[in-house]
Amino acid sequence: MRGIFALALCGCWGIDPIQETTRPFKEAARAREAAKWAGTYVFAECANANGPCWKYTVTINQDGMGTVWVDGDPEPTRVNVKPWPKHDGAELTLNFESYADGKNHYEWVPGGLGPALRPGQRLVWLFRGGAGNMCLRFGDVQSRLGTAGLCTQ
């Protein structure tokens, strides 16, 4: 009788008990795959030879989490991200997790980001370019010069 009551209770709240028991395993698998990308990737763009420049630094940690830093604006953007491997590990989607200073900032928007960031938003993608170099494609973190993406040399 308790099992039926528990199932009815879970069904009423929209909780799938099977999914709840597999969540830690799925998260561990995501973290393992993301950790294969561990390292720091730096991309830069400049308006011209003497003009303003912006540096986009993406760090993926061994624990499967990461950070995205945008330097060059008066107020630099620093956010924690949750990497999600896609296309059999050929691409890494970096979703917003939190602001790096631990605050919510839902009322404050970093320069060039449009609406305030919410957990799960796709900020950028990492992938290997045709020459084997690392590339960054912009999402909700936008290029300050309006480019779609950048690659390392």
Residue pairs with C-beta under 8 A, 6 or more apart in sequence:
6 17
7 17
10 16
10 17
30 64
30 83
30 84
30 85
31 63
31 64
31 65
32 64
33 64
33 85
33 89
34 60
34 64
34 65
34 66
34 83
34 84
34 85
34 92
35 60
35 61
35 62
35 63
35 64
36 85
36 89
37 60
37 83
37 85
37 92
37 126
38 60
38 61
38 62
39 59
39 60
40 57
40 58
40 59
40 60
41 57
41 58
41 59
41 60
41 126
41 134
41 136
41 152
42 55
42 56
42 57
42 58
42 152
43 55
43 56
43 57
43 58
43 136
43 150
43 151
43 152
44 53
44 54
44 55
44 56
44 150
45 53
45 54
45 143
45 144
45 145
45 147
45 150
46 52
46 53
46 54
47 53
47 145
52 72
52 144
53 72
54 70
54 71
54 72
54 73
54 143
54 144
54 145
55 69
55 70
55 71
55 72
56 68
56 69
56 70
56 124
56 136
56 141
56 150
57 67
57 68
57 69
57 70
57 71
58 66
58 67
58 68
58 69
58 81
58 94
58 124
58 126
58 136
59 66
59 67
59 69
60 66
60 83
60 92
60 126
64 83
65 80
65 81
65 82
65 83
65 97
66 80
66 81
66 82
66 83
66 94
67 78
67 79
67 80
67 81
67 100
68 77
68 78
68 79
68 81
68 94
68 123
68 124
68 141
69 76
69 77
69 78
69 100
70 76
70 77
70 78
70 110
70 112
70 141
70 144
72 144
73 110
73 111
73 112
73 144
74 111
75 110
75 111
76 110
77 110
77 111
77 112
77 113
77 141
78 99
78 100
78 101
79 96
79 97
79 98
79 99
79 100
79 117
79 123
80 96
80 97
80 98
80 99
80 100
81 94
81 95
81 96
81 97
81 123
82 94
82 95
82 97
83 92
83 93
83 94
83 95
83 126
84 92
84 93
84 94
84 95
85 91
85 92
85 93
86 92
86 93
86 125
90 127
90 128
91 125
91 126
91 127
92 125
92 126
92 127
93 122
93 125
94 122
94 123
94 124
94 125
94 126
95 119
95 120
95 121
95 122
95 123
96 117
96 118
96 119
96 120
96 121
96 122
96 123
96 140
97 119
98 119
99 105
99 117
105 116
105 117
106 116
106 118
107 116
108 116
109 115
109 116
109 117
111 144
112 141
112 142
112 144
113 140
113 141
113 142
114 140
114 142
117 123
117 140
121 139
121 140
122 139
122 140
123 139
123 140
123 141
124 136
124 137
124 138
124 139
124 141
125 136
125 137
125 139
126 134
126 135
126 136
127 134
127 135
127 137
128 134
128 135
129 135
129 151
131 151
133 151
133 152
133 153
134 151
134 152
135 149
135 150
135 151
135 152
136 149
136 150
136 151
137 148
137 149
138 147
138 148
138 149
143 149
143 150
